[in-house]
Amino acid sequence: MVLKRPAIGAPDLSLLNPTRAQLAQQYVGSQGRPLSQVAALPGFPPANSYARWFRDEFGISPAVWRAVAGSGSST
């Protein structure tokens, strides 16, 4: 029988995701950074993982969100 020890200091994702979602909206709306760099900020180093998560969370891709935010909509 193998016992697995829980990761010490690992955050509960159910608590982390609302914060990640808020930060993701802010970062994507910021035109000054490339989306690949934006992906790493809320903890998604691979940009494709971030894009998939963002699309699942908000229903649109980060690029579309940025285009809409840049067209005069407030974030």
All heavy atoms as TSV, in Angstrom:
chain	resi	resn	atom	element	x	y	z
A	1	MET	N	N	0.844	-1.172	0.000
A	1	MET	CA	C	0.000	0.000	0.000
A	1	MET	C	C	0.892	1.240	0.000
A	1	MET	O	O	1.796	1.365	0.803
A	1	MET	CB	C	-0.891	-0.026	1.239
A	1	MET	CG	C	-1.747	1.179	1.385
A	1	MET	SD	S	-2.732	0.984	2.884
A	1	MET	CE	C	-4.003	2.092	2.546
A	2	VAL	N	N	0.596	2.146	-0.912
A	2	VAL	CA	C	1.375	3.372	-1.025
A	2	VAL	C	C	0.532	4.523	-0.509
A	2	VAL	O	O	-0.593	4.732	-0.953
A	2	VAL	CB	C	1.778	3.638	-2.488
A	2	VAL	CG1	C	2.492	4.956	-2.622
A	2	VAL	CG2	C	2.614	2.490	-3.014
A	3	LEU	N	N	1.065	5.258	0.429
A	3	LEU	CA	C	0.383	6.437	0.946
A	3	LEU	C	C	0.950	7.666	0.273
A	3	LEU	O	O	2.165	7.819	0.172
A	3	LEU	CB	C	0.553	6.547	2.462
A	3	LEU	CG	C	-0.041	5.424	3.291
A	3	LEU	CD1	C	0.300	5.634	4.766
A	3	LEU	CD2	C	-1.548	5.386	3.117
A	4	LYS	N	N	0.082	8.506	-0.192
A	4	LYS	CA	C	0.537	9.738	-0.826
A	4	LYS	C	C	0.326	10.886	0.139
A	4	LYS	O	O	-0.738	11.041	0.711
A	4	LYS	CB	C	-0.223	9.992	-2.120
A	4	LYS	CG	C	0.100	8.991	-3.186
A	4	LYS	CD	C	-0.548	9.363	-4.477
A	4	LYS	CE	C	-0.157	8.347	-5.538
A	4	LYS	NZ	N	-0.729	8.678	-6.821
A	5	ARG	N	N	1.345	11.648	0.302
A	5	ARG	CA	C	1.291	12.817	1.167
A	5	ARG	C	C	0.787	14.005	0.356
A	5	ARG	O	O	1.221	14.222	-0.770
A	5	ARG	CB	C	2.715	13.088	1.667
A	5	ARG	CG	C	2.796	13.957	2.867
A	5	ARG	CD	C	4.191	13.985	3.388
A	5	ARG	NE	N	5.049	14.654	2.413
A	5	ARG	CZ	C	6.341	14.782	2.536
A	5	ARG	NH1	N	6.954	14.275	3.558
A	5	ARG	NH2	N	7.046	15.407	1.639
A	6	PRO	N	N	-0.167	14.773	0.888
A	6	PRO	CA	C	-0.616	15.950	0.138
A	6	PRO	C	C	0.507	16.964	-0.005
A	6	PRO	O	O	1.378	17.063	0.853
A	6	PRO	CB	C	-1.756	16.502	0.983
A	6	PRO	CG	C	-1.572	15.929	2.336
A	6	PRO	CD	C	-0.810	14.641	2.171
A	7	ALA	N	N	0.484	17.661	-1.091
A	7	ALA	CA	C	1.500	18.687	-1.325
A	7	ALA	C	C	1.346	19.801	-0.298
A	7	ALA	O	O	0.268	20.337	-0.106
A	7	ALA	CB	C	1.365	19.249	-2.730
A	8	ILE	N	N	2.413	20.087	0.366
A	8	ILE	CA	C	2.396	21.147	1.373
A	8	ILE	C	C	2.424	22.486	0.668
A	8	ILE	O	O	3.234	22.728	-0.212
A	8	ILE	CB	C	3.598	21.018	2.327
A	8	ILE	CG1	C	3.485	19.698	3.087
A	8	ILE	CG2	C	3.678	22.190	3.279
A	8	ILE	CD1	C	4.673	19.365	3.925
A	9	GLY	N	N	1.502	23.346	1.038
A	9	GLY	CA	C	1.451	24.671	0.445
A	9	GLY	C	C	0.724	24.738	-0.880
A	9	GLY	O	O	0.631	25.793	-1.478
A	10	ALA	N	N	0.199	23.602	-1.353
A	10	ALA	CA	C	-0.537	23.612	-2.623
A	10	ALA	C	C	-1.908	24.245	-2.395
A	10	ALA	O	O	-2.624	23.853	-1.491
A	10	ALA	CB	C	-0.683	22.191	-3.158
A	11	PRO	N	N	-2.269	25.241	-3.207
A	11	PRO	CA	C	-3.550	25.919	-3.014
A	11	PRO	C	C	-4.724	25.066	-3.472
A	11	PRO	O	O	-4.593	24.237	-4.363
A	11	PRO	CB	C	-3.424	27.167	-3.875
A	11	PRO	CG	C	-2.467	26.777	-4.944
A	11	PRO	CD	C	-1.499	25.807	-4.288
A	12	ASP	N	N	-5.857	25.262	-2.857
A	12	ASP	CA	C	-7.091	24.633	-3.283
A	12	ASP	C	C	-7.575	25.395	-4.518
A	12	ASP	O	O	-7.855	26.585	-4.452
A	12	ASP	CB	C	-8.118	24.715	-2.159
A	12	ASP	CG	C	-9.443	24.079	-2.511
A	12	ASP	OD1	O	-9.592	23.552	-3.641
A	12	ASP	OD2	O	-10.339	24.099	-1.659
A	13	LEU	N	N	-7.688	24.719	-5.660
A	13	LEU	CA	C	-8.036	25.401	-6.909
A	13	LEU	C	C	-9.417	26.030	-6.865
A	13	LEU	O	O	-9.664	27.026	-7.531
A	13	LEU	CB	C	-7.905	24.453	-8.096
A	13	LEU	CG	C	-6.476	24.067	-8.466
A	13	LEU	CD1	C	-6.469	23.133	-9.662
A	13	LEU	CD2	C	-5.632	25.292	-8.741
A	14	SER	N	N	-10.325	25.471	-6.068
A	14	SER	CA	C	-11.653	26.083	-5.992
A	14	SER	C	C	-11.580	27.463	-5.352
A	14	SER	O	O	-12.406	28.326	-5.623
A	14	SER	CB	C	-12.621	25.190	-5.204
A	14	SER	OG	O	-12.229	25.106	-3.844
A	15	LEU	N	N	-10.570	27.692	-4.538
A	15	LEU	CA	C	-10.366	29.008	-3.945
A	15	LEU	C	C	-9.535	29.909	-4.857
A	15	LEU	O	O	-9.700	31.120	-4.851
A	15	LEU	CB	C	-9.665	28.876	-2.587
A	15	LEU	CG	C	-10.409	28.085	-1.519
A	15	LEU	CD1	C	-9.532	27.903	-0.283
A	15	LEU	CD2	C	-11.719	28.754	-1.171
A	16	LEU	N	N	-8.669	29.311	-5.618
A	16	LEU	CA	C	-7.756	30.061	-6.464
A	16	LEU	C	C	-8.397	30.529	-7.769
A	16	LEU	O	O	-8.102	31.623	-8.247
A	16	LEU	CB	C	-6.523	29.205	-6.772
A	16	LEU	CG	C	-5.411	29.812	-7.596
A	16	LEU	CD1	C	-4.832	31.026	-6.885
A	16	LEU	CD2	C	-4.324	28.789	-7.843
A	17	ASN	N	N	-9.299	29.741	-8.350
A	17	ASN	CA	C	-9.841	30.065	-9.674
A	17	ASN	C	C	-10.570	31.399	-9.759
A	17	ASN	O	O	-10.411	32.098	-10.752
A	17	ASN	CB	C	-10.703	28.921	-10.196
A	17	ASN	CG	C	-9.865	27.861	-10.870
A	17	ASN	OD1	O	-8.754	28.124	-11.323
A	17	ASN	ND2	N	-10.376	26.654	-10.937
A	18	PRO	N	N	-11.392	31.808	-8.767
A	18	PRO	CA	C	-12.011	33.130	-8.895
A	18	PRO	C	C	-10.980	34.263	-8.973
A	18	PRO	O	O	-11.142	35.218	-9.731
A	18	PRO	CB	C	-12.870	33.258	-7.638
A	18	PRO	CG	C	-13.154	31.851	-7.235
A	18	PRO	CD	C	-11.926	31.076	-7.615
A	19	THR	N	N	-9.904	34.143	-8.219
A	19	THR	CA	C	-8.843	35.148	-8.266
A	19	THR	C	C	-8.142	35.096	-9.610
A	19	THR	O	O	-7.863	36.129	-10.217
A	19	THR	CB	C	-7.842	34.927	-7.121
A	19	THR	OG1	O	-8.558	34.995	-5.889
A	19	THR	CG2	C	-6.740	35.959	-7.145
A	20	ARG	N	N	-7.853	33.886	-10.083
A	20	ARG	CA	C	-7.226	33.738	-11.396
A	20	ARG	C	C	-8.094	34.351	-12.483
A	20	ARG	O	O	-7.601	35.004	-13.393
A	20	ARG	CB	C	-7.033	32.258	-11.734
A	20	ARG	CG	C	-5.773	31.663	-11.238
A	20	ARG	CD	C	-5.721	30.239	-11.708
A	20	ARG	NE	N	-4.368	29.753	-11.673
A	20	ARG	CZ	C	-4.019	28.528	-11.982
A	20	ARG	NH1	N	-4.932	27.653	-12.355
A	20	ARG	NH2	N	-2.773	28.154	-11.936
A	21	ALA	N	N	-9.398	34.131	-12.395
A	21	ALA	CA	C	-10.314	34.660	-13.406
A	21	ALA	C	C	-10.285	36.183	-13.415
A	21	ALA	O	O	-10.226	36.804	-14.477
A	21	ALA	CB	C	-11.731	34.153	-13.150
A	22	GLN	N	N	-10.298	36.781	-12.253
A	22	GLN	CA	C	-10.264	38.243	-12.165
A	22	GLN	C	C	-8.957	38.783	-12.731
A	22	GLN	O	O	-8.945	39.741	-13.507
A	22	GLN	CB	C	-10.442	38.688	-10.725
A	22	GLN	CG	C	-10.462	40.186	-10.567
A	22	GLN	CD	C	-10.625	40.601	-9.110
A	22	GLN	OE1	O	-10.504	39.791	-8.205
A	22	GLN	NE2	N	-10.903	41.873	-8.895
A	23	LEU	N	N	-7.851	38.174	-12.356
A	23	LEU	CA	C	-6.549	38.610	-12.861
A	23	LEU	C	C	-6.441	38.384	-14.369
A	23	LEU	O	O	-5.891	39.222	-15.082
A	23	LEU	CB	C	-5.425	37.881	-12.133
A	23	LEU	CG	C	-5.250	38.240	-10.667
A	23	LEU	CD1	C	-4.218	37.324	-10.018
A	23	LEU	CD2	C	-4.874	39.694	-10.494
A	24	ALA	N	N	-6.970	37.265	-14.840
A	24	ALA	CA	C	-6.906	36.969	-16.273
A	24	ALA	C	C	-7.603	38.053	-17.079
A	24	ALA	O	O	-7.078	38.506	-18.098
A	24	ALA	CB	C	-7.539	35.606	-16.549
A	25	GLN	N	N	-8.773	38.487	-16.629
A	25	GLN	CA	C	-9.489	39.549	-17.330
A	25	GLN	C	C	-8.669	40.835	-17.357
A	25	GLN	O	O	-8.575	41.502	-18.382
A	25	GLN	CB	C	-10.828	39.816	-16.669
A	25	GLN	CG	C	-11.829	38.727	-16.879
A	25	GLN	CD	C	-13.108	38.982	-16.100
A	25	GLN	OE1	O	-13.087	39.493	-14.997
A	25	GLN	NE2	N	-14.218	38.605	-16.683
A	26	GLN	N	N	-8.077	41.177	-16.237
A	26	GLN	CA	C	-7.276	42.403	-16.167
A	26	GLN	C	C	-6.052	42.320	-17.068
A	26	GLN	O	O	-5.757	43.251	-17.816
A	26	GLN	CB	C	-6.833	42.668	-14.730
A	26	GLN	CG	C	-7.958	43.059	-13.813
A	26	GLN	CD	C	-7.510	43.163	-12.367
A	26	GLN	OE1	O	-6.330	43.044	-12.053
A	26	GLN	NE2	N	-8.449	43.371	-11.488
A	27	TYR	N	N	-5.346	41.202	-16.999
A	27	TYR	CA	C	-4.112	41.056	-17.771
A	27	TYR	C	C	-4.385	41.019	-19.268
A	27	TYR	O	O	-3.647	41.604	-20.056
A	27	TYR	CB	C	-3.354	39.795	-17.365
A	27	TYR	CG	C	-2.836	39.800	-15.950
A	27	TYR	CD1	C	-2.716	38.611	-15.246
A	27	TYR	CD2	C	-2.461	40.977	-15.304
A	27	TYR	CE1	C	-2.234	38.595	-13.947
A	27	TYR	CE2	C	-1.986	40.965	-14.007
A	27	TYR	CZ	C	-1.868	39.774	-13.333
A	27	TYR	OH	O	-1.400	39.755	-12.046
A	28	VAL	N	N	-5.427	40.304	-19.685
A	28	VAL	CA	C	-5.733	40.199	-21.111
A	28	VAL	C	C	-6.166	41.555	-21.647
A	28	VAL	O	O	-5.828	41.933	-22.764
A	28	VAL	CB	C	-6.796	39.111	-21.375
A	28	VAL	CG1	C	-7.302	39.186	-22.801
A	28	VAL	CG2	C	-6.204	37.746	-21.113
A	29	GLY	N	N	-6.891	42.309	-20.844
A	29	GLY	CA	C	-7.323	43.632	-21.266
A	29	GLY	C	C	-6.183	44.613	-21.419
A	29	GLY	O	O	-6.273	45.596	-22.142
A	30	SER	N	N	-5.073	44.332	-20.762
A	30	SER	CA	C	-3.888	45.180	-20.856
A	30	SER	C	C	-3.216	44.947	-22.204
A	30	SER	O	O	-2.763	43.850	-22.494
A	30	SER	CB	C	-2.930	44.828	-19.714
A	30	SER	OG	O	-1.609	45.159	-20.040
A	31	GLN	N	N	-3.158	45.970	-23.025
A	31	GLN	CA	C	-2.617	45.837	-24.376
A	31	GLN	C	C	-1.087	45.810	-24.409
A	31	GLN	O	O	-0.508	45.512	-25.434
A	31	GLN	CB	C	-3.117	46.997	-25.248
A	31	GLN	CG	C	-4.624	47.044	-25.392
A	31	GLN	CD	C	-5.176	45.869	-26.184
A	31	GLN	OE1	O	-4.572	45.411	-27.139
A	31	GLN	NE2	N	-6.338	45.393	-25.786
A	32	GLY	N	N	-0.437	46.118	-23.305
A	32	GLY	CA	C	1.008	46.265	-23.313
A	32	GLY	C	C	1.812	44.981	-23.285
A	32	GLY	O	O	3.016	45.006	-23.459
A	33	ARG	N	N	1.160	43.835	-23.060
A	33	ARG	CA	C	1.897	42.579	-22.952
A	33	ARG	C	C	1.392	41.581	-23.980
A	33	ARG	O	O	0.195	41.484	-24.206
A	33	ARG	CB	C	1.701	41.972	-21.571
A	33	ARG	CG	C	2.303	42.771	-20.473
A	33	ARG	CD	C	2.169	42.032	-19.164
A	33	ARG	NE	N	2.941	42.755	-18.155
A	33	ARG	CZ	C	2.607	42.819	-16.893
A	33	ARG	NH1	N	1.536	42.220	-16.446
A	33	ARG	NH2	N	3.358	43.491	-16.038
A	34	PRO	N	N	2.297	40.769	-24.544
A	34	PRO	CA	C	1.846	39.712	-25.451
A	34	PRO	C	C	1.070	38.649	-24.663
A	34	PRO	O	O	1.327	38.436	-23.472
A	34	PRO	CB	C	3.129	39.142	-26.036
A	34	PRO	CG	C	4.224	39.599	-25.146
A	34	PRO	CD	C	3.748	40.826	-24.432
A	35	LEU	N	N	0.121	37.984	-25.316
A	35	LEU	CA	C	-0.695	36.986	-24.633
A	35	LEU	C	C	0.138	35.849	-24.059
A	35	LEU	O	O	-0.205	35.291	-23.024
A	35	LEU	CB	C	-1.779	36.444	-25.562
A	35	LEU	CG	C	-2.886	37.439	-25.896
A	35	LEU	CD1	C	-3.834	36.859	-26.946
A	35	LEU	CD2	C	-3.650	37.855	-24.662
A	36	SER	N	N	1.256	35.516	-24.691
A	36	SER	CA	C	2.116	34.457	-24.143
A	36	SER	C	C	2.672	34.853	-22.780
A	36	SER	O	O	2.807	34.027	-21.886
A	36	SER	CB	C	3.248	34.128	-25.109
A	36	SER	OG	O	4.024	35.289	-25.355
A	37	GLN	N	N	2.971	36.129	-22.608
A	37	GLN	CA	C	3.451	36.614	-21.309
A	37	GLN	C	C	2.300	36.712	-20.314
A	37	GLN	O	O	2.456	36.391	-19.145
A	37	GLN	CB	C	4.129	37.967	-21.468
A	37	GLN	CG	C	4.777	38.470	-20.192
A	37	GLN	CD	C	5.387	39.837	-20.379
A	37	GLN	OE1	O	4.785	40.713	-20.976
A	37	GLN	NE2	N	6.590	40.000	-19.861
A	38	VAL	N	N	1.149	37.132	-20.775
A	38	VAL	CA	C	-0.033	37.240	-19.928
A	38	VAL	C	C	-0.389	35.876	-19.338
A	38	VAL	O	O	-0.807	35.770	-18.191
A	38	VAL	CB	C	-1.222	37.827	-20.721
A	38	VAL	CG1	C	-2.531	37.688	-19.970
A	38	VAL	CG2	C	-0.963	39.290	-21.053
A	39	ALA	N	N	-0.213	34.818	-20.108
A	39	ALA	CA	C	-0.554	33.466	-19.656
A	39	ALA	C	C	0.215	33.070	-18.405
A	39	ALA	O	O	-0.318	32.399	-17.523
A	39	ALA	CB	C	-0.280	32.460	-20.767
A	40	ALA	N	N	1.452	33.481	-18.303
A	40	ALA	CA	C	2.279	33.090	-17.160
A	40	ALA	C	C	1.906	33.841	-15.884
A	40	ALA	O	O	2.122	33.333	-14.787
A	40	ALA	CB	C	3.747	33.324	-17.489
A	41	LEU	N	N	1.313	35.003	-15.992
A	41	LEU	CA	C	1.043	35.823	-14.813
A	41	LEU	C	C	0.090	35.167	-13.814
A	41	LEU	O	O	0.395	35.152	-12.628
A	41	LEU	CB	C	0.546	37.210	-15.237
A	41	LEU	CG	C	1.584	38.045	-15.992
A	41	LEU	CD1	C	0.942	39.322	-16.521
A	41	LEU	CD2	C	2.767	38.371	-15.109
A	42	PRO	N	N	-1.063	34.620	-14.234
A	42	PRO	CA	C	-1.929	33.972	-13.242
A	42	PRO	C	C	-1.587	32.499	-13.009
A	42	PRO	O	O	-2.362	31.762	-12.435
A	42	PRO	CB	C	-3.334	34.134	-13.823
A	42	PRO	CG	C	-3.146	34.240	-15.274
A	42	PRO	CD	C	-1.775	34.841	-15.484
A	43	GLY	N	N	-0.418	32.060	-13.461
A	43	GLY	CA	C	0.044	30.708	-13.167
A	43	GLY	C	C	-0.198	29.690	-14.258
A	43	GLY	O	O	-0.349	28.511	-13.986
A	44	PHE	N	N	-0.208	30.093	-15.512
A	44	PHE	CA	C	-0.378	29.188	-16.641
A	44	PHE	C	C	0.809	29.328	-17.585
A	44	PHE	O	O	0.698	29.953	-18.627
A	44	PHE	CB	C	-1.647	29.537	-17.433
A	44	PHE	CG	C	-2.921	29.288	-16.694
A	44	PHE	CD1	C	-3.514	30.296	-15.975
A	44	PHE	CD2	C	-3.517	28.047	-16.734
A	44	PHE	CE1	C	-4.693	30.080	-15.311
A	44	PHE	CE2	C	-4.699	27.814	-16.063
A	44	PHE	CZ	C	-5.297	28.836	-15.349
A	45	PRO	N	N	1.964	28.779	-17.249
A	45	PRO	CA	C	3.121	28.956	-18.131
A	45	PRO	C	C	2.892	28.529	-19.578
A	45	PRO	O	O	3.229	29.293	-20.465
A	45	PRO	CB	C	4.217	28.121	-17.471
A	45	PRO	CG	C	3.812	28.027	-16.047
A	45	PRO	CD	C	2.300	28.051	-16.047
A	46	PRO	N	N	2.289	27.377	-19.868
A	46	PRO	CA	C	2.034	27.094	-21.281
A	46	PRO	C	C	0.850	27.934	-21.779
A	46	PRO	O	O	-0.244	27.858	-21.231
A	46	PRO	CB	C	1.679	25.610	-21.318
A	46	PRO	CG	C	1.950	25.071	-19.964
A	46	PRO	CD	C	1.986	26.240	-19.020
A	47	ALA	N	N	1.072	28.749	-22.792
A	47	ALA	CA	C	0.030	29.651	-23.294
A	47	ALA	C	C	-1.197	28.887	-23.779
A	47	ALA	O	O	-2.318	29.358	-23.619
A	47	ALA	CB	C	0.590	30.530	-24.406
A	48	ASN	N	N	-1.018	27.687	-24.352
A	48	ASN	CA	C	-2.184	26.946	-24.830
A	48	ASN	C	C	-3.057	26.466	-23.669
A	48	ASN	O	O	-4.275	26.411	-23.791
A	48	ASN	CB	C	-1.795	25.794	-25.755
A	48	ASN	CG	C	-0.912	24.772	-25.076
A	48	ASN	OD1	O	-0.362	25.008	-24.007
A	48	ASN	ND2	N	-0.753	23.631	-25.717
A	49	SER	N	N	-2.466	26.132	-22.523
A	49	SER	CA	C	-3.254	25.764	-21.344
A	49	SER	C	C	-4.061	26.956	-20.859
A	49	SER	O	O	-5.222	26.835	-20.481
A	49	SER	CB	C	-2.353	25.283	-20.203
A	49	SER	OG	O	-1.710	24.096	-20.555
A	50	TYR	N	N	-3.436	28.110	-20.876
A	50	TYR	CA	C	-4.108	29.340	-20.458
A	50	TYR	C	C	-5.264	29.660	-21.396
A	50	TYR	O	O	-6.362	29.969	-20.950
A	50	TYR	CB	C	-3.108	30.491	-20.439
A	50	TYR	CG	C	-3.718	31.828	-20.121
A	50	TYR	CD1	C	-4.152	32.114	-18.840
A	50	TYR	CD2	C	-3.870	32.796	-21.102
A	50	TYR	CE1	C	-4.718	33.345	-18.543
A	50	TYR	CE2	C	-4.428	34.023	-20.809
A	50	TYR	CZ	C	-4.848	34.294	-19.522
A	50	TYR	OH	O	-5.404	35.501	-19.227
A	51	ALA	N	N	-5.026	29.568	-22.686
A	51	ALA	CA	C	-6.075	29.879	-23.664
A	51	ALA	C	C	-7.258	28.933	-23.495
A	51	ALA	O	O	-8.410	29.364	-23.542
A	51	ALA	CB	C	-5.515	29.797	-25.084
A	52	ARG	N	N	-6.983	27.660	-23.263
A	52	ARG	CA	C	-8.049	26.681	-23.065
A	52	ARG	C	C	-8.830	26.993	-21.797
A	52	ARG	O	O	-10.056	26.991	-21.778
A	52	ARG	CB	C	-7.451	25.276	-22.989
A	52	ARG	CG	C	-8.454	24.164	-23.072
A	52	ARG	CD	C	-7.789	22.772	-23.123
A	52	ARG	NE	N	-6.632	22.715	-23.986
A	52	ARG	CZ	C	-5.368	22.531	-23.563
A	52	ARG	NH1	N	-5.103	22.380	-22.287
A	52	ARG	NH2	N	-4.370	22.490	-24.412
A	53	TRP	N	N	-8.120	27.281	-20.702
A	53	TRP	CA	C	-8.776	27.623	-19.439
A	53	TRP	C	C	-9.607	28.893	-19.593
A	53	TRP	O	O	-10.743	28.956	-19.141
A	53	TRP	CB	C	-7.734	27.803	-18.328
A	53	TRP	CG	C	-8.330	28.284	-17.055
A	53	TRP	CD1	C	-8.895	27.527	-16.077
A	53	TRP	CD2	C	-8.444	29.641	-16.616
A	53	TRP	NE1	N	-9.353	28.327	-15.066
A	53	TRP	CE2	C	-9.089	29.637	-15.377
A	53	TRP	CE3	C	-8.070	30.862	-17.170
A	53	TRP	CZ2	C	-9.357	30.808	-14.673
A	53	TRP	CZ3	C	-8.343	32.019	-16.463
A	53	TRP	CH2	C	-8.975	31.985	-15.232
A	54	PHE	N	N	-9.046	29.907	-20.233
A	54	PHE	CA	C	-9.740	31.187	-20.415
A	54	PHE	C	C	-11.030	30.972	-21.210
A	54	PHE	O	O	-12.091	31.487	-20.853
A	54	PHE	CB	C	-8.819	32.172	-21.132
A	54	PHE	CG	C	-9.297	33.594	-21.080
A	54	PHE	CD1	C	-8.807	34.464	-20.122
A	54	PHE	CD2	C	-10.235	34.072	-21.982
A	54	PHE	CE1	C	-9.237	35.784	-20.059
A	54	PHE	CE2	C	-10.674	35.384	-21.933
A	54	PHE	CZ	C	-10.171	36.241	-20.965
A	55	ARG	N	N	-10.947	30.197	-22.276
A	55	ARG	CA	C	-12.121	29.924	-23.108
A	55	ARG	C	C	-13.183	29.168	-22.314
A	55	ARG	O	O	-14.371	29.475	-22.401
A	55	ARG	CB	C	-11.718	29.117	-24.339
A	55	ARG	CG	C	-12.767	29.073	-25.419
A	55	ARG	CD	C	-12.302	28.372	-26.699
A	55	ARG	NE	N	-10.943	28.715	-27.109
A	55	ARG	CZ	C	-9.896	27.883	-27.026
A	55	ARG	NH1	N	-10.028	26.659	-26.553
A	55	ARG	NH2	N	-8.700	28.267	-27.430
A	56	ASP	N	N	-12.770	28.212	-21.509
A	56	ASP	CA	C	-13.719	27.469	-20.668
A	56	ASP	C	C	-14.355	28.385	-19.619
A	56	ASP	O	O	-15.532	28.260	-19.305
A	56	ASP	CB	C	-13.032	26.302	-19.961
A	56	ASP	CG	C	-12.656	25.172	-20.898
A	56	ASP	OD1	O	-13.144	25.150	-22.056
A	56	ASP	OD2	O	-11.861	24.315	-20.477
A	57	GLU	N	N	-13.570	29.286	-19.075
A	57	GLU	CA	C	-14.031	30.175	-18.003
A	57	GLU	C	C	-14.953	31.280	-18.515
A	57	GLU	O	O	-15.957	31.600	-17.887
A	57	GLU	CB	C	-12.810	30.792	-17.311
A	57	GLU	CG	C	-13.124	31.552	-16.049
A	57	GLU	CD	C	-13.481	30.686	-14.858
A	57	GLU	OE1	O	-13.123	29.491	-14.822
A	57	GLU	OE2	O	-14.142	31.212	-13.952
A	58	PHE	N	N	-14.617	31.881	-19.668
A	58	PHE	CA	C	-15.329	33.059	-20.151
A	58	PHE	C	C	-16.101	32.859	-21.448
A	58	PHE	O	O	-16.834	33.753	-21.874
A	58	PHE	CB	C	-14.349	34.225	-20.322
A	58	PHE	CG	C	-13.673	34.600	-19.037
A	58	PHE	CD1	C	-12.333	34.321	-18.847
A	58	PHE	CD2	C	-14.377	35.198	-18.012
A	58	PHE	CE1	C	-11.699	34.646	-17.661
A	58	PHE	CE2	C	-13.752	35.531	-16.815
A	58	PHE	CZ	C	-12.417	35.252	-16.639
A	59	GLY	N	N	-15.907	31.731	-22.112
A	59	GLY	CA	C	-16.659	31.457	-23.334
A	59	GLY	C	C	-16.061	32.043	-24.600
A	59	GLY	O	O	-16.613	31.850	-25.680
A	60	ILE	N	N	-14.952	32.769	-24.497
A	60	ILE	CA	C	-14.260	33.309	-25.666
A	60	ILE	C	C	-12.759	33.204	-25.437
A	60	ILE	O	O	-12.305	33.072	-24.305
A	60	ILE	CB	C	-14.645	34.779	-25.963
A	60	ILE	CG1	C	-14.307	35.701	-24.790
A	60	ILE	CG2	C	-16.102	34.904	-26.325
A	60	ILE	CD1	C	-14.535	37.183	-25.073
A	61	SER	N	N	-12.009	33.309	-26.507
A	61	SER	CA	C	-10.557	33.202	-26.389
A	61	SER	C	C	-9.970	34.494	-25.817
A	61	SER	O	O	-10.595	35.557	-25.898
A	61	SER	CB	C	-9.933	32.920	-27.758
A	61	SER	OG	O	-9.993	34.083	-28.562
A	62	PRO	N	N	-8.759	34.418	-25.261
A	62	PRO	CA	C	-8.107	35.632	-24.766
A	62	PRO	C	C	-7.925	36.677	-25.869
A	62	PRO	O	O	-8.065	37.874	-25.621
A	62	PRO	CB	C	-6.756	35.154	-24.239
A	62	PRO	CG	C	-6.898	33.701	-24.027
A	62	PRO	CD	C	-7.955	33.231	-24.975
A	63	ALA	N	N	-7.644	36.241	-27.088
A	63	ALA	CA	C	-7.438	37.191	-28.188
A	63	ALA	C	C	-8.731	37.939	-28.504
A	63	ALA	O	O	-8.708	39.160	-28.735
A	63	ALA	CB	C	-6.926	36.466	-29.425
A	64	VAL	N	N	-9.856	37.244	-28.505
A	64	VAL	CA	C	-11.137	37.901	-28.765
A	64	VAL	C	C	-11.463	38.849	-27.614
A	64	VAL	O	O	-11.909	39.971	-27.836
A	64	VAL	CB	C	-12.259	36.857	-28.966
A	64	VAL	CG1	C	-13.621	37.521	-29.012
A	64	VAL	CG2	C	-12.017	36.056	-30.230
A	65	TRP	N	N	-11.234	38.400	-26.375
A	65	TRP	CA	C	-11.474	39.267	-25.210
A	65	TRP	C	C	-10.675	40.560	-25.350
A	65	TRP	O	O	-11.180	41.653	-25.130
A	65	TRP	CB	C	-11.089	38.536	-23.935
A	65	TRP	CG	C	-11.339	39.330	-22.694
A	65	TRP	CD1	C	-10.550	40.320	-22.178
A	65	TRP	CD2	C	-12.441	39.233	-21.815
A	65	TRP	NE1	N	-11.097	40.818	-21.025
A	65	TRP	CE2	C	-12.260	40.171	-20.773
A	65	TRP	CE3	C	-13.579	38.426	-21.788
A	65	TRP	CZ2	C	-13.160	40.319	-19.736
A	65	TRP	CZ3	C	-14.463	38.573	-20.750
A	65	TRP	CH2	C	-14.262	39.517	-19.747
A	66	ARG	N	N	-9.413	40.421	-25.728
A	66	ARG	CA	C	-8.543	41.588	-25.869
A	66	ARG	C	C	-9.061	42.512	-26.972
A	66	ARG	O	O	-9.074	43.728	-26.826
A	66	ARG	CB	C	-7.117	41.157	-26.171
A	66	ARG	CG	C	-6.193	42.335	-26.412
A	66	ARG	CD	C	-4.759	41.928	-26.508
A	66	ARG	NE	N	-4.220	41.852	-25.153
A	66	ARG	CZ	C	-2.976	41.545	-24.874
A	66	ARG	NH1	N	-2.142	41.255	-25.834
A	66	ARG	NH2	N	-2.562	41.499	-23.626
A	67	ALA	N	N	-9.499	41.934	-28.079
A	67	ALA	CA	C	-10.011	42.743	-29.187
A	67	ALA	C	C	-11.248	43.527	-28.767
A	67	ALA	O	O	-11.389	44.703	-29.075
A	67	ALA	CB	C	-10.319	41.855	-30.380
A	68	VAL	N	N	-12.132	42.886	-28.022
A	68	VAL	CA	C	-13.342	43.544	-27.543
A	68	VAL	C	C	-12.985	44.614	-26.515
A	68	VAL	O	O	-13.491	45.738	-26.565
A	68	VAL	CB	C	-14.335	42.519	-26.954
A	68	VAL	CG1	C	-15.481	43.218	-26.247
A	68	VAL	CG2	C	-14.864	41.607	-28.049
A	69	ALA	N	N	-12.082	44.295	-25.596
A	69	ALA	CA	C	-11.663	45.258	-24.567
A	69	ALA	C	C	-10.976	46.461	-25.201
A	69	ALA	O	O	-11.140	47.595	-24.744
A	69	ALA	CB	C	-10.728	44.587	-23.559
A	70	GLY	N	N	-10.243	46.235	-26.270
A	70	GLY	CA	C	-9.544	47.319	-26.928
A	70	GLY	C	C	-10.427	48.166	-27.827
A	70	GLY	O	O	-10.046	49.231	-28.266
A	71	SER	N	N	-11.655	47.692	-28.076
A	71	SER	CA	C	-12.541	48.431	-28.965
A	71	SER	C	C	-13.404	49.441	-28.234
A	71	SER	O	O	-14.367	49.947	-28.780
A	71	SER	CB	C	-13.436	47.471	-29.739
A	71	SER	OG	O	-14.366	46.860	-28.859
A	72	GLY	N	N	-13.059	49.720	-26.967
A	72	GLY	CA	C	-13.791	50.752	-26.239
A	72	GLY	C	C	-14.603	50.231	-25.090
A	72	GLY	O	O	-15.126	50.997	-24.309
A	73	SER	N	N	-14.733	48.896	-24.944
A	73	SER	CA	C	-15.455	48.338	-23.804
A	73	SER	C	C	-14.587	48.447	-22.569
A	73	SER	O	O	-13.373	48.308	-22.647
A	73	SER	CB	C	-15.782	46.857	-24.040
A	73	SER	OG	O	-16.610	46.730	-25.159
A	74	SER	N	N	-15.182	48.682	-21.418
A	74	SER	CA	C	-14.400	48.748	-20.185
A	74	SER	C	C	-14.317	47.375	-19.575
A	74	SER	O	O	-15.219	46.574	-19.680
A	74	SER	CB	C	-15.014	49.740	-19.199
A	74	SER	OG	O	-16.313	49.309	-18.861
A	75	THR	N	N	-13.181	47.091	-18.905
A	75	THR	CA	C	-12.990	45.807	-18.245
A	75	THR	C	C	-13.066	45.971	-16.767
A	75	THR	O	O	-12.881	46.990	-16.221
A	75	THR	CB	C	-11.630	45.176	-18.616
A	75	THR	OG1	O	-10.588	46.097	-18.321
A	75	THR	CG2	C	-11.626	44.763	-20.051
